[in-house]
């Protein structure tokens, strides 16, 4: 399977615990995005990497959230001291970028986080 | 800022009925427009796209035309099938804003046999 993969698919944690999610993009894609999707809503942008550089962060990404893409390949999203409001589907997407313009984003299946 | 508004659902249709899901957008730059579909338990899949005004995107019998004058990108299909039941998301992306996507809230389509 050469699509975007995410691990785990589901995570249940108690409030106050830390969680980490992993995203493996399509191998030749240099851009990687994280989104959050709450029930009944569309995905909301969280952050974006061009290779290993994190170039943009949404104001939705509080200081409890941190994302890395250490070698420009896979990425991790960590949430510290989870709160019930963090319960959502966390989506990863990847794309190419180039001088010829826009390439669509390919989405992974998401990680569903439930904070109890 | 950039945003997308789409009609609220759910939309319930009988098989072979005509489908329209409305989508309008607000953008300051030069957006490309997309429709993504999310089947139950699956991730978002690109359905179709249009990169400039008057372009028509089409795929699997679905169509949408990029209308700059009305800032719209309505999704249509002439004859829906039960297998089209899913949530449909309209989205825009601005090439000059690192391709960040802005999504609408989604419209759930239920097609009854």
Interface residues (C-beta under 8 A of the other chain):
Chain A: X4 X31 X33 X35 X40 X41 X42 X43 X44 X45 X48 X50 X55 X56 X91 X93 X95 X97 X101 X102 X103 X104 X105 X106 X107 X108 X109 X110
Chain B: X4 X32 X34 X36 X42 X43 X44 X45 X46 X49 X51 X89 X91 X93 X95 X98 X99 X100 X101 X102 X103 X104 X105 X106
